[in-house]
Amino acid sequence: MLKQQLNFKLSQKLSPQQIQLMKLIQLPTQAFEQRIKQELEENPALDTGKDDDRDEFEDEFENRDTEAEFDDNETEPDINIDEYLSDDEVPEYKLQANNYSADDDDKQVPYAAGTSFTQFLKNQLNTFRFNEEEQLIAEFLVGSIDESGYIRRSILDIVDDLAFTQNTYTDEESVEKVLKKVQELDPAGVGARSLQECLVIQLKRRNQTRPIELASEIIADSFEQFSKKHYTKLLNKHDISEDDLREVIEVISHLNPKPGGAYSSNTRMVEHVIPDFTIKIVDSDLELSLNGRNAPEMHVSKDYSNMLKGYKESKKKTQEQKDAVMFIKQKLDAAKWFIEAIKQRQQTLMVTMSAIMHYQKEYFLSGDERNLRPMILKDIADEIEMDVSTVSRVANSKYVDTPYGTKLIKEFFSESMKNDQGEDVSTREIKKILEMSVEEEDKKRPLTDEKLAKVLKDKGYPIARRTVAKYREQLDIPVARLRKEI
């Protein structure tokens, strides 16, 4: 049986404009510039740069009630032409902020270009004499080398791929033969299938002195023991002295575990981090400024203003004119909202970063990470009376230029733990002290996690061994055995 019911429900939904504003806030400076360019291309009513004809006091007419209506027998809605004629000329002082430097306005970002790593290797193949099949195999092998310089696939898989994709039927022995030639390319070690093979290839290129011969022997026969730093086993197995082993370690430490990394990092497109904010210390106080690229000068196009004036002055309004005015109205609404959204974005960024700067004032004045206060998103959200999600959008994608380097804002956020005095301290502070303790340890007898926990406890930070292990892994510090030096 069907029934009809009337229910009242209160719900909150974000408008499309609010969603777009949230997306604008989330964008870092470079992406924000691209978004502005996109909007300028899509909306012809929007223009950028200074407008010489702008009157700073035209905003007085924003609330005029004069209306230019369509004919009485038409059903189209009324359009307040005067509102658009005045509002399209937003005064310049309303679109500018005094918290950024004009020096940032026209900075250009350079990009690097060059030959790709794969092409660099293929060019070297011309120094060998290959037949047609070997040339195809060699190019396929070079194409299989990743950015680190390794071939991560088995020879059997490569043989199968050559058959299916290149229509070349060969065997593992032929591919191995060509691979040996590929491994002669520069940089040394390229084309290796494992770290062990990579180091062996590099050692073969060196002048064969005794330390290098010993290093080749140890890497070839005892790679696992060497990688795990089982030095006592190596001394007994190869019947060498500690001085010999020390020389071997010195030789191997100068080899490149990622032979392709050096070349590819020099030729890939340079990724620039453009700070969204700048913090300076002026007379023992902090000064915050917003990058000028986040405060562009924008206004509504004069051409659209003239179109509306022409429509207003026209005595007989045709249907084509009415359709054009409706189109103009949509573009003007979008342009005005976008200009207002940019202004709101500037205000949100400045308010949020200002709160973070004052919350971490002691750190920004000293640069010592041990002075970072425990801070979570809710602390700042409560301070500026905004939603946590808004603070998160600012923190996750924005950078600030400080006297101590350019930092990602989210790095200033951390959870808290209590020290032996019962005071809340930042986990960043504990990690910094843990890092310093590892740097100061005796590398011949590195501290285990249990001993590190005791060191931290003696310094006033009573944390468990498993917590020390977690922080050590987050700092990319290896276990004690792998930090040992002979």
C-alpha positions as CSV (number, residue, x, y, z in Angstrom):
1,M,0.0,0.0,0.0
2,L,1.4,3.4,-1.0
3,K,1.5,6.2,1.5
4,Q,2.5,9.9,1.2
5,Q,4.4,11.5,4.0
6,L,5.7,15.0,4.6
7,N,9.0,15.2,6.4
8,F,11.0,18.3,7.5
9,K,14.8,17.9,7.3
10,L,17.5,20.5,8.0
11,S,20.6,20.0,5.9
12,Q,23.6,22.1,5.0
13,K,25.1,22.1,1.5
14,L,28.0,23.9,0.0
15,S,27.1,26.1,-3.0
16,P,29.1,25.7,-6.2
17,Q,30.8,29.0,-5.4
18,Q,31.8,27.9,-1.9
19,I,33.3,24.7,-3.3
20,Q,35.2,26.7,-5.9
21,L,36.5,29.0,-3.2
22,M,37.8,26.0,-1.2
23,K,39.6,24.7,-4.3
24,L,41.2,28.1,-4.8
25,I,42.4,28.2,-1.2
26,Q,44.0,24.8,-1.6
27,L,46.1,25.8,-4.6
28,P,49.7,26.7,-4.2
29,T,51.1,29.8,-5.9
30,Q,52.1,28.2,-9.2
31,A,48.8,26.3,-9.6
32,F,46.9,29.4,-8.6
33,E,48.5,31.3,-11.5
34,Q,47.5,28.6,-13.9
35,R,43.9,28.7,-12.5
36,I,43.8,32.5,-13.2
37,K,45.0,32.0,-16.8
38,Q,42.4,29.4,-17.3
39,E,39.6,31.7,-16.0
40,L,40.8,34.5,-18.2
41,E,40.6,32.2,-21.2
42,E,37.2,30.9,-20.4
43,N,35.6,34.2,-19.3
44,P,36.1,37.1,-21.8
45,A,34.4,39.5,-19.3
46,L,37.4,39.1,-16.9
47,D,40.6,41.1,-17.5
48,T,43.9,41.5,-15.6
49,G,46.4,44.3,-15.1
50,K,45.8,48.0,-14.2
51,D,42.8,49.8,-15.6
52,D,43.8,53.5,-16.2
53,D,40.1,54.6,-16.6
54,R,39.1,53.3,-13.2
55,D,37.5,55.7,-10.8
56,E,38.2,54.9,-7.2
57,F,34.9,56.1,-6.0
58,E,32.6,54.4,-8.6
59,D,31.7,51.8,-5.9
60,E,29.3,54.4,-4.4
61,F,26.9,53.5,-7.2
62,E,26.9,49.8,-6.4
63,N,23.5,49.8,-4.6
64,R,21.6,51.9,-7.1
65,D,17.9,50.8,-7.5
66,T,17.5,52.2,-11.1
67,E,16.4,49.4,-13.3
68,A,16.3,49.0,-17.1
69,E,13.4,46.7,-17.8
70,F,12.5,44.7,-20.8
71,D,9.2,45.5,-22.6
72,D,6.1,45.0,-20.5
73,N,4.9,42.2,-22.8
74,E,8.1,40.2,-22.4
75,T,8.6,37.5,-19.8
76,E,12.4,37.8,-19.3
77,P,13.5,38.9,-15.9
78,D,14.5,42.5,-15.1
79,I,18.2,43.3,-15.2
80,N,19.7,46.1,-13.1
81,I,22.0,47.6,-15.7
82,D,23.3,50.3,-13.4
83,E,24.4,47.7,-10.9
84,Y,26.6,46.0,-13.4
85,L,27.9,49.3,-14.9
86,S,29.1,50.4,-11.5
87,D,30.1,47.0,-10.0
88,D,32.3,46.0,-13.0
89,E,34.7,48.8,-12.0
90,V,35.7,47.6,-8.5
91,P,38.1,50.2,-7.1
92,E,41.7,49.3,-7.3
93,Y,42.3,49.7,-3.6
94,K,39.7,46.9,-2.9
95,L,41.7,44.4,-5.0
96,Q,45.1,45.1,-3.5
97,A,46.7,43.9,-0.2
98,N,49.4,45.8,1.5
99,N,51.1,42.7,2.9
100,Y,53.2,41.7,-0.1
101,S,56.1,43.0,-2.0
102,A,55.8,44.4,-5.5
103,D,59.2,42.8,-6.2
104,D,57.5,39.4,-6.5
105,D,55.0,40.4,-9.1
106,D,56.8,39.7,-12.4
107,K,59.3,37.0,-11.5
108,Q,59.7,34.4,-14.2
109,V,60.3,30.7,-13.4
110,P,63.1,29.2,-15.5
111,Y,62.9,25.6,-16.8
112,A,65.7,23.3,-17.8
113,A,65.7,21.2,-21.0
114,G,68.0,18.5,-22.2
115,T,68.4,15.1,-23.7
116,S,66.5,12.4,-21.8
117,F,68.5,9.6,-20.0
118,T,67.2,7.0,-22.4
119,Q,68.2,9.0,-25.5
120,F,71.6,9.6,-23.9
121,L,72.1,5.9,-23.6
122,K,70.8,5.2,-27.1
123,N,73.2,7.7,-28.6
124,Q,76.1,5.7,-27.1
125,L,75.0,2.5,-28.9
126,N,76.4,4.0,-32.1
127,T,79.9,3.3,-30.8
128,F,79.3,-0.5,-31.1
129,R,79.0,-2.6,-34.2
130,F,75.7,-4.5,-33.9
131,N,73.9,-6.4,-36.6
132,E,70.2,-5.6,-37.2
133,E,68.9,-8.0,-34.5
134,E,71.5,-7.0,-31.9
135,Q,70.7,-3.3,-32.5
136,L,67.0,-3.9,-31.9
137,I,67.8,-5.9,-28.7
138,A,70.2,-3.3,-27.4
139,E,67.6,-0.5,-28.0
140,F,65.0,-2.6,-26.2
141,L,67.3,-3.2,-23.3
142,V,68.1,0.5,-23.0
143,G,64.4,1.3,-23.1
144,S,63.9,-1.1,-20.1
145,I,66.4,0.8,-17.9
146,D,64.7,2.9,-15.2
147,E,65.7,6.3,-13.9
148,S,68.0,4.8,-11.3
149,G,69.9,2.9,-14.1
150,Y,68.7,-0.6,-13.4
151,I,66.9,-3.2,-15.5
152,R,64.3,-4.6,-13.1
153,R,63.0,-7.4,-15.3
154,S,64.3,-10.9,-15.9
155,I,66.0,-11.9,-19.2
156,L,63.3,-14.5,-19.9
157,D,60.6,-11.7,-19.7
158,I,62.6,-9.5,-22.0
159,V,62.9,-12.4,-24.5
160,D,59.1,-12.9,-24.4
161,D,58.5,-9.2,-24.9
162,L,60.8,-9.0,-27.8
163,A,58.8,-11.8,-29.5
164,F,55.4,-10.3,-28.7
165,T,56.0,-6.5,-29.2
166,Q,59.0,-6.4,-31.6
167,N,58.4,-9.6,-33.6
168,T,62.0,-10.6,-32.8
169,Y,62.5,-14.2,-31.8
170,T,65.8,-14.7,-29.9
171,D,67.0,-16.6,-26.8
172,E,68.4,-15.7,-23.4
173,E,72.0,-16.3,-24.4
174,S,71.8,-13.7,-27.2
175,V,70.1,-11.2,-24.9
176,E,72.8,-11.8,-22.2
177,K,75.5,-11.2,-24.8
178,V,74.0,-7.8,-25.9
179,L,73.4,-6.9,-22.2
180,K,77.1,-7.2,-21.5
181,K,77.7,-4.5,-24.2
182,V,74.9,-2.3,-22.8
183,Q,76.6,-2.5,-19.3
184,E,79.7,-0.9,-20.9
185,L,77.8,2.4,-21.4
186,D,78.2,5.4,-19.2
187,P,77.6,6.1,-16.5
188,A,79.4,3.1,-15.0
189,G,77.0,0.5,-13.5
190,V,74.1,1.3,-15.8
191,G,72.1,-1.7,-17.1
192,A,72.7,-3.8,-13.9
193,R,69.9,-6.1,-12.6
194,S,70.8,-5.7,-8.9
195,L,72.8,-3.5,-6.6
196,Q,75.4,-6.3,-6.3
197,E,75.9,-6.4,-10.1
198,C,76.0,-2.6,-10.3
199,L,78.8,-2.4,-7.8
200,V,80.8,-5.2,-9.5
201,I,80.5,-3.4,-12.9
202,Q,81.8,-0.1,-11.4
203,L,84.7,-1.9,-9.6
204,K,85.8,-3.5,-12.9
205,R,86.1,0.0,-14.4
206,R,88.6,1.1,-11.7
207,N,92.4,0.6,-11.8
208,Q,92.9,-2.8,-10.2
209,T,94.7,-2.0,-7.0
210,R,94.7,-4.3,-4.0
211,P,91.8,-2.5,-2.2
212,I,89.7,-2.6,-5.3
213,E,90.5,-6.3,-5.9
214,L,89.5,-7.1,-2.3
215,A,86.3,-5.0,-2.7
216,S,85.4,-6.9,-5.9
217,E,86.0,-10.2,-4.1
218,I,83.9,-9.2,-1.1
219,I,81.0,-7.8,-3.2
220,A,81.0,-10.9,-5.5
221,D,81.3,-13.6,-2.7
222,S,80.1,-12.0,0.5
223,F,77.6,-9.3,-0.5
224,E,75.0,-10.2,2.1
225,Q,77.4,-10.2,5.0
226,F,78.8,-6.8,3.8
227,S,75.4,-5.2,3.4
228,K,74.5,-6.4,6.9
229,K,77.8,-5.1,8.3
230,H,78.9,-8.5,9.7
231,Y,82.5,-7.3,9.8
232,T,83.8,-10.1,12.0
233,K,82.6,-12.8,9.5
234,L,84.2,-10.9,6.6
235,L,87.5,-10.7,8.4
236,N,87.6,-14.4,9.1
237,K,86.2,-15.5,5.7
238,H,88.6,-13.5,3.6
239,D,91.5,-13.6,6.0
240,I,92.1,-9.8,6.0
241,S,93.0,-7.3,8.6
242,E,90.8,-4.5,9.9
243,D,92.9,-1.9,8.0
244,D,92.2,-3.9,4.8
245,L,88.5,-4.0,5.5
246,R,88.5,-0.3,6.3
247,E,90.1,0.4,2.9
248,V,87.5,-1.8,1.2
249,I,84.7,0.1,2.9
250,E,86.2,3.4,1.8
251,V,86.3,2.2,-1.9
252,I,82.8,0.9,-1.9
253,S,81.4,4.0,-0.2
254,H,82.5,6.1,-3.2
255,L,80.6,3.9,-5.7
256,N,77.2,5.1,-7.0
257,P,74.3,2.8,-6.1
258,K,72.0,4.6,-8.5
259,P,74.1,5.3,-11.6
260,G,71.2,6.8,-13.6
261,G,70.1,9.1,-10.8
262,A,72.9,11.7,-11.3
263,Y,72.1,12.1,-15.1
264,S,68.3,12.1,-14.9
265,S,68.3,14.6,-12.0
266,N,70.3,17.1,-14.2
267,T,68.1,16.7,-17.2
268,R,64.5,16.5,-15.9
269,M,62.4,19.6,-15.8
270,V,63.4,21.7,-12.8
271,E,60.7,21.8,-10.2
272,H,60.7,25.1,-8.4
273,V,59.1,25.7,-5.0
274,I,57.7,29.2,-4.9
275,P,57.0,30.2,-1.3
276,D,53.4,31.5,-0.7
277,F,54.5,33.5,2.3
278,T,57.7,35.2,3.6
279,I,58.5,35.6,7.3
280,K,61.3,38.1,8.2
281,I,62.7,39.1,11.6
282,V,62.6,42.9,11.9
283,D,63.7,44.6,15.1
284,S,63.3,41.3,17.0
285,D,59.8,40.9,15.8
286,L,58.2,38.8,13.0
287,E,56.9,40.3,9.8
288,L,54.6,38.3,7.5
289,S,54.0,39.0,3.8
290,L,52.1,37.3,1.1
291,N,53.7,36.5,-2.2
292,G,52.6,39.1,-4.8
293,R,51.6,36.4,-7.2
294,N,48.7,35.6,-4.9
295,A,47.3,39.1,-5.2
296,P,46.8,39.8,-9.0
297,E,45.2,43.0,-10.2
298,M,41.9,42.0,-11.9
299,H,38.9,43.9,-13.2
300,V,35.9,43.4,-15.6
301,S,36.6,44.1,-19.2
302,K,35.8,47.6,-20.5
303,D,34.3,46.1,-23.7
304,Y,31.5,44.4,-21.7
305,S,30.8,47.6,-19.8
306,N,30.4,49.4,-23.1
307,M,28.0,46.7,-24.4
308,L,25.8,47.2,-21.4
309,K,25.9,51.0,-21.8
310,G,24.9,50.6,-25.4
311,Y,22.0,48.4,-24.4
312,K,20.8,50.9,-21.7
313,E,20.9,53.8,-24.2
314,S,19.1,51.9,-26.9
315,K,15.4,52.9,-27.3
316,K,14.3,49.8,-29.1
317,K,15.6,46.6,-27.7
318,T,15.7,43.6,-30.1
319,Q,15.6,40.0,-29.1
320,E,19.2,39.6,-30.1
321,Q,20.2,42.4,-27.8
322,K,18.3,40.8,-24.9
323,D,20.0,37.4,-25.5
324,A,23.3,39.2,-25.6
325,V,22.6,41.0,-22.3
326,M,21.7,37.7,-20.7
327,F,25.0,36.2,-21.8
328,I,26.9,39.2,-20.6
329,K,25.1,39.0,-17.2
330,Q,26.3,35.4,-16.7
331,K,29.9,36.3,-17.6
332,L,29.8,39.4,-15.4
333,D,28.4,37.5,-12.4
334,A,31.2,34.9,-12.9
335,A,33.9,37.6,-13.2
336,K,32.7,39.5,-10.2
337,W,32.5,36.4,-8.1
338,F,36.0,35.3,-9.2
339,I,37.5,38.6,-8.2
340,E,35.8,38.4,-4.8
341,A,37.0,34.8,-4.4
342,I,40.6,35.9,-5.0
343,K,40.2,38.6,-2.3
344,Q,38.7,36.0,0.2
345,R,41.5,33.7,-0.6
346,Q,44.1,36.3,0.2
347,Q,42.4,37.1,3.5
348,T,42.1,33.4,4.4
349,L,45.8,32.7,3.7
350,M,47.0,35.7,5.7
351,V,44.8,35.1,8.7
352,T,45.7,31.4,8.8
353,M,49.5,31.9,8.4
354,S,49.5,34.8,10.8
355,A,47.9,32.6,13.5
356,I,50.5,29.9,12.8
357,M,53.4,32.4,12.9
358,H,52.3,33.8,16.3
359,Y,51.6,30.3,17.7
360,Q,55.2,29.2,16.8
361,K,56.8,32.6,17.4
362,E,59.6,31.2,19.6
363,Y,60.6,28.9,16.8
364,F,60.5,31.5,14.0
365,L,62.7,33.8,16.1
366,S,65.3,31.1,17.0
367,G,65.1,28.5,14.2
368,D,65.6,25.8,16.8
369,E,63.2,22.9,16.1
370,R,63.2,22.1,19.8
371,N,61.3,25.3,20.3
372,L,58.3,24.1,18.2
373,R,55.2,24.0,20.3
374,P,52.7,21.0,19.9
375,M,50.2,22.2,17.4
376,I,47.3,20.5,15.6
377,L,44.9,21.8,13.0
378,K,42.2,22.4,15.6
379,D,44.4,24.8,17.6
380,I,44.6,27.1,14.6
381,A,41.0,26.6,13.5
382,D,39.8,27.6,17.0
383,E,42.2,30.6,17.0
384,I,40.9,32.0,13.7
385,E,37.3,30.7,14.1
386,M,37.4,28.7,10.8
387,D,36.8,25.1,9.9
388,V,39.6,22.6,10.4
389,S,39.3,21.6,6.7
390,T,40.1,25.2,5.7
391,V,43.3,25.2,7.8
392,S,44.2,21.8,6.4
393,R,43.9,23.2,2.8
394,V,46.3,26.0,3.7
395,A,48.8,23.8,5.5
396,N,49.0,20.9,3.1
397,S,50.1,22.7,0.0
398,K,51.7,26.0,1.0
399,Y,55.3,27.0,1.6
400,V,56.8,29.8,3.7
401,D,60.2,31.4,3.2
402,T,61.8,31.8,6.6
403,P,65.3,32.9,7.7
404,Y,66.1,29.2,8.1
405,G,64.9,28.1,4.7
406,T,61.7,27.4,2.8
407,K,59.4,25.1,4.8
408,L,56.2,23.3,4.1
409,I,53.6,24.8,6.5
410,K,52.3,21.4,7.6
411,E,55.8,20.6,9.0
412,F,55.0,23.0,11.9
413,F,52.1,20.8,13.0
414,S,52.9,18.0,15.5
415,E,51.3,16.0,18.3
416,S,52.2,16.5,21.9
417,M,53.8,14.2,24.6
418,K,54.5,14.9,28.2
419,N,58.0,15.2,29.5
420,D,59.1,14.3,33.0
421,Q,57.9,17.7,34.3
422,G,54.4,16.9,33.0
423,E,54.6,19.6,30.4
424,D,53.4,19.1,26.8
425,V,56.2,19.0,24.3
426,S,56.2,18.6,20.5
427,T,57.0,15.2,19.0
428,R,59.2,17.2,16.6
429,E,61.3,18.3,19.6
430,I,61.7,14.7,20.7
431,K,62.7,13.6,17.2
432,K,65.3,16.3,17.0
433,I,66.9,15.2,20.2
434,L,66.8,11.6,19.1
435,E,68.5,12.6,15.8
436,M,71.2,14.5,17.8
437,S,71.7,11.5,20.1
438,V,72.4,9.3,17.1
439,E,74.8,11.8,15.6
440,E,76.8,11.9,18.9
441,E,77.0,8.2,19.5
442,D,80.1,6.1,19.2
443,K,79.8,4.6,15.7
444,K,81.9,1.6,16.8
445,R,79.2,0.8,19.4
446,P,76.0,2.4,18.1
447,L,73.1,2.7,20.5
448,T,70.2,0.2,20.3
449,D,66.6,1.5,20.5
450,E,66.5,0.4,24.2
451,K,69.6,2.5,25.0
452,L,68.3,5.4,23.0
453,A,65.1,5.2,25.1
454,K,67.3,5.4,28.2
455,V,69.2,8.4,26.8
456,L,65.9,10.3,26.1
457,K,64.6,9.4,29.5
458,D,67.7,10.9,31.1
459,K,67.1,14.0,29.1
460,G,63.6,14.3,30.5
461,Y,61.6,12.5,27.8
462,P,60.3,9.2,29.1
463,I,59.1,7.3,26.0
464,A,59.0,3.6,25.3
465,R,61.4,1.6,23.2
466,R,58.8,0.9,20.5
467,T,58.1,4.7,20.3
468,V,61.9,5.3,19.8
469,A,61.8,2.7,17.0
470,K,58.9,4.4,15.3
471,Y,60.5,7.8,15.4
472,R,63.8,6.4,14.2
473,E,62.1,4.9,11.2
474,Q,60.3,8.2,10.5
475,L,63.7,9.9,10.5
476,D,65.2,7.2,8.1
477,I,67.8,6.2,10.7
478,P,68.8,2.6,10.3
479,V,69.0,0.1,13.2
480,A,72.2,0.1,15.4
481,R,73.8,-2.8,13.5
482,L,73.7,-0.9,10.2
483,R,75.1,2.2,11.8
484,K,78.2,0.4,13.0
485,E,81.6,1.5,11.6
486,I,84.8,-0.4,11.9
